[in-house]
Amino acid sequence: MTIDQFNFAGKKAFVRVDFNVPLDENFNITDDNRMRAALPTLKKILADGGSIIIGSHLGRPKGPADKFSLKHILNHLSELLGVDVQFANDCMGEEAAVKAAALQPGEVLLLENLRFYAEEEGKPRGLAEDATDEEKAAAKKAVKESQKEFTKKLASYADCYVNDAFGTAHRAHASTALIAKYFDKDSKMFGYLMEKEVKAVDKVLNDIKRPFTAIMGGSKVSSKIEIIENLLSKVDNLIIAGGMTYTFTKAMGGKIGISICEDDKLDLALELVEKAKEKGVNLVLAVDAKIADAFSNDANTKFCPVDQIPDGWEGLDIGPETEKIFTDVIKNSKTILWNGPTGVFEFENFTHGSRAVGEAIVEATKNGAFSLVGGGDSVACVNKFGLASGVSYVSTGGGALLEAIEGKVLPGIAAINE
């Protein structure tokens, strides 16, 4: 069932959203993009004549805590929806059940932070550091058993279930995956945001126009190993950028000064180079770097070959020759995946490489390529440089997107498709 096919008239919909938005010290929302992303789904339900019970998490609380309360976003949500949103100060309490039961068409109820309960994530809390394996196992079993009741209670509030929280789709949590079992196939669906995310990932992995280029940044090879291995069987070009560059450079005998490097992953880097050769993938590595004598925007800088960085200096961005190599590959691509900047883009003096990559992706997109940008830093990049509207799709899901690219089945998606 798709959200467009479903008529919500007279129905109560439990909608799982990702309203995990950043708040300042006065609890003002500093970025409401995640809230705005859910508006099409919420407004469709209201326009049909349905009512909505909204479930979300905020932060990583270890129990009820005022700083993680969703009451802080209530007024802004009411403004965005044009509806006076009600609030239940305990997602499991009597108040939540009563307010959900009383909802009339066009009304909206926001439940308090689902993660105030350990049952949402299904992980025990408050275990002593010296707990025995038996105690840990008993605590885990107890949470799993109470999780069933927690999930059943959430499901009881509504007639249908909508998952619009792609950012948590890789978690088999109560409200993102388990709850779907309480609704039949015709009463559970993706929201518009989730639908778009699923289609974008499917397109970049299964509907490939060639050449297919992936740009992988980030500081650690270890955190991207499964993604890189999965992509090596799919891409034509794999560009390695960011801090990972220096692990590869050192593995191949280069001098990297004090650049970030995983010394225990040098063999792994060489293995990936060999795998790329075996699979006929063009592995594109940096040839020069913009280096600094301190990790600071105000450090002294210069350009040098990536494998000849002097002692006491570190690479903080790619150099001009690498920029040209990377952008030439990107501009000639028809499918592009970008995950991770080329350098420390948070420092203005080290944004040039990431901006050049972003602009090349925009140019390729104008020429008919499909481009998917995902992962927190890449998204921050395209937003910082004002390039988001020039790419095909910007993913809201960090960990979820990465696990999907690794080829993993995401519980939040599987639960709807079952």
N, C-alpha and C positions, 0 to 999 in steps of 0.2 A: 504494500500500500504506500502510495506517495502522499505527501501533504496536500498537493493540489487536488488529488482524487477524493480526499476525505472531507466530508461536511461536518463541521464541528457544532452545528446548530443544536442547542440544548445539551451539549456534552461538556463534561468537565475534563480538561486535559492537564495531566501532570507533565510539565515541560522541564527537562533537565537542561540548564544553560550553564555557561561558564562565565559567571560574573566575578571571577577572581581578579578584581581590578586593583591597581595601586592606589593607596590612600596616603595623604601626608599626615603630619603629626596632629593636625586638627580634624582628621577624618574626612577631608575633602578629596574627591576623586581627582587624580591627576591625569588619568587617561581613560576615557569611557568607551574606547573602540570595541571592547568585547560586549558591552551592553548594546551599543548601536548595531552590532553584527546580528544580534538576536531579534531585533525589532520586526523584520519582515515576517518571521514565524509567528511572533506574538500577535502582531496586528492582523494576520490572516485568520487566526483563531477567533479573535474578537469580532472581526468583520463578518464572520460566518454566524455569529450569535452564540459562541461558546464562552466558557469561563476558564480561567487558568490558575493552576497551582504551580508556582515557580520554585524549583529546587536548585540550589547551587552550593558551592563551597567558597570560602574566602580564606586564603592563607593555609597554614598547616598547624592548626590549634591542637593542643593535647587535651582538650576539654573546653567547656564554655569559657570564653574570655571576651571582654567588652571590645578589645581592639580588633577582634575578628568577627564582630557582629554584622550581619547584613542589614541591620537597621540603619547603618551609616549610608547605605545607597538608596534607601527607600524613597526619599524626596526626589532624587534625580530620576529614578525609574518612573515615578509618577509623572514627572514632567515629560520624559521621553515618550511615554505611552499616551499621555493625555487622559489618564484615568487615575483616580485616587486609590493607589494600591494599598491593600490591607496587609497587615503583618502579623505573623504568628511567632511569638517569642520563644517557641520550643517546637521543633519540627515533629516531635513525638507526643507532645502534651495534649491534654483535653481540648485546649483552645484551638489547636491546629485542626483537630477532627471536627469540632463544632463549626469553625469558620469555613472549612472546606465544604461541609455538608450544606451550609447556608448560602453558598455562592450562587448568585444569579447570573444569567447571560450578560456578558460584557464586563463582569467583575474579575478582579485579579487579586490573588493572595500570594504573598512572598513568605516562604518558610525561613525560619532561622537557619543559620549555617549547618548543613548536614554533617560536616566533620566534627561538630561538637560531640558527636557520638562515635565511639570507636567502631561501631557496627558498620558505618558507612564504608570505611576502608577495609574492614574485616581484620584489623591487626590489633593485638592486645596492647594496652597501655599500662604504665605505672609498674612495670615489672622491675624488681630489684636488680641491680647490676650483677649481683652474684647468684641470680636465679639459676636453678639446675635445669638441665634439659627436660626433665619430667615436668617441672613447674611451667616452663615455657610452652611445652606441648599441651598441658592442661589449660593454660590461659588461652592459647590459640583455638583450641576446641570449643571452649566456652563462648568466645567471641563469634565463632562461625555459627554456633547454634543460635545465639541471640540475634545474629545477623538476619536469619530467616524471618523472625518476627518483625524486626525493624523494616525489612524490605516489604513484607506483606502489609504492614501498616501504611507505608508510603503509597503503595499501590491502591489501597482501599479508598483513598481520597478521590480517585478519578475513574473516568470511564475509558480513557485512552491515554497512551503514552507517546511523547515526542522527545527524541533525543536530539538536541541541537548543540551539544557540548563536545566538539571534536577534540578540543584540548585535553579532555580526559578520556577519550575513546580507547586509549591503550591500557586503561585501568579496569579491572573486573570488580568495580565497586558496586555497592547496593543500588545506587540510583543511576548508574551508567550502563549496567549490564544485567544484573540479577533481577531487577524490577520488571524487565521486559517479559520474563517468563509468566507473569501474572496477567498478560494481555494476549489475546489471540492475534493471529497474523494480520487481520484486517483492522486492528485497533492499536497498532504500534507502527511508528514511522520515524524517518529522519526529518528534522527541521530543514529549512532552506539552506542555512549555513553548512550544516553537516552534509547535506546532499551535494553542495558545491565542492566541499573538501574531498568527499569520496570520489566524485567524478574527476577532479583535478589530479588526484593521486593515480587513479586508474589510467588516465590519459598519458601521464608521464611514464608509467611503468608498462602499460599494456597496449597503448595505441600510439606507438612510437613512429614519428617521421624522422628520417635520418638526414644528416648526421645528428646524433644525440650526444650532447655534452653535459657533463655534471661538473660543477665547481664545488669542491669540498674544502671548506676552511675549518677554523677552530684550532685550539692549541694542542690537542692530544690525538695521536693516531689511535690510541687505545679506545677512546670513546666513539670513534667512527669506523672501527675495523669491520664490523658486520655489515655496515652500510656500503663501505668500499668494496667488500667481497661480493655483495649482491649486485652492485652496479657494474662490476667488471664483466658480468655475463650479459649486460644489457647495453652499455654505452659504447660509443665510438671514440670519444675523447673523455679523459678524466683529468681535470685540472686540480692539482693539489696546491692549496694556498694556506695563508695564516701560519700559526705557530708550528703546524705539522711539517712545514717546509724544512725546518732545521733538523728534524729527526731524520728525514730522508737524505738531506745534504751530508750530515755527519756519517750516516750509514755508508755513503758512497765515498767516504774518505775526505770530505771537505772540512775546512776550518770554519767554525761558526761563532767564535768568540764566546760571549756569555748569553747567546740567544737561548730561548726556551727549547728544551730538548728532552725526550724520554729515552734516556740511555739504555733502559731495559727493553726498548722496542726497536733497536737498530736492526736486529735479524728479521723482525717482522716487516720492517720497511723494505728490506731487500727482497723478501719473499713476495711482497705485493708488486714490486718492480718486475720480478720474474713472471708472476701470474698475468700481469698486463701484457707482457711479451707473448706468452703462450696463447692468450685469447685474442691477440691482434688489436689490443686497445692502445690508442695513442695516449700514453701517460705524460702529461704536460707539467713539468716542474719549473720553478723559478730559476733564472740564470743570474739575476742581480737583485740587490736589496737596498732599501733605504735604511741605513743603520744609525744608531744613536749611542752616545756614551753614558746614557742614563735612561731609565724608564720614566720619561717625562716629556710633556709637550714642548718644554723649553730647553731640552737637551741639545747639544751640538749634533749636527747631522751631516751625513755625506752618503754618496752612493758607492757601492763596490760589488764585485762579483760575489754571488751568494756563498761560494765555497772558499772565500778569502777574507772573511770578517776578522779584523784584528782583535787581539786580546783586549778585554775591557769594553768592547762594543757589542751591541746586539741588534739583530734585524727586527724592525718594527713595521715594515711595509715592503711591498715589492718595488723594484726599481723600474725605470722607463723601458728598458729592453724587454723585461718580463711583461710589463703592461701591454706592449705591442704584440707579443706572442699570444698572451691570453685573449686579448680583444679580437685578434684576427681569427682565432679558433671559434670564439663565441659568435662573431658576426656571420660566419659561414655555417651556423648550426640551424636545425629546424625544430629540435626539442632541447630545452635547456632546464636544468635543475640547479638552483643556487642555494647552497647551505653553508654559510660561514664566510665572513669577510676576509680580505687579503692581508689585513694588518690591524693595528690598534686604532680603529676608526674613531674611537671615543676622543682621541687626541687630534685636534684639527690638523696638525702638521703631518699626520700619518693616515689621512683619509683618501689621498689621491688614487691609490690603487683600487680601493673598493668602489670609489665613485666611477672610475674608468670601466670597471667590470659591469657595474650597474647600467651605465650609459650604453655599453656595447649590447647588453641584454635587451634594453629598450629598442635599440636600432634593429636588432635581429627580429624582435617581436613585430615591429612595424613592417618588416619584410616577410611576415607570414609564419614566424616560428611560434611554438607554444612554449611559454616560459612560466615555471613555477618557482616562487621564492618562498623558502620556509626556514624555520629555526630562528629563535629570538634575535640573534645578532644581525642576520641578513635582513629580517623584517625591519629592525631598527635602522639599518643602513638605507634601505630604499625609502623609508619614511623621512629620515634625516636629509637625504638628498632630493626629496620631492619627486621620486621616480616611480612610486607605487602604482600610479595610474597608467604607466607605460608598459607594465608587464602583464602577462595573461592572468596570473592568479597569485595572490599573496596569502599564504596559509596562516591560520590563527593557531595551529597546533604545533608546538615544538616537539616534545617527546613523542606525541602520537604520530606526527608526520615522519619522524625519523624511524620509528618502528615499522610503519607502513612501507617505507623505502627499503628497510631491511628484509621485507618480504614476510613479515609477521602478520598473523590474523589479529585484528584489534577486537577485543571483547565487546566494546560498545557498538561496533558495526555488526559483528557476528550475531549479537543478541536480537537485532532488528531483522536480520535476514533469515533467522531460523524459522 
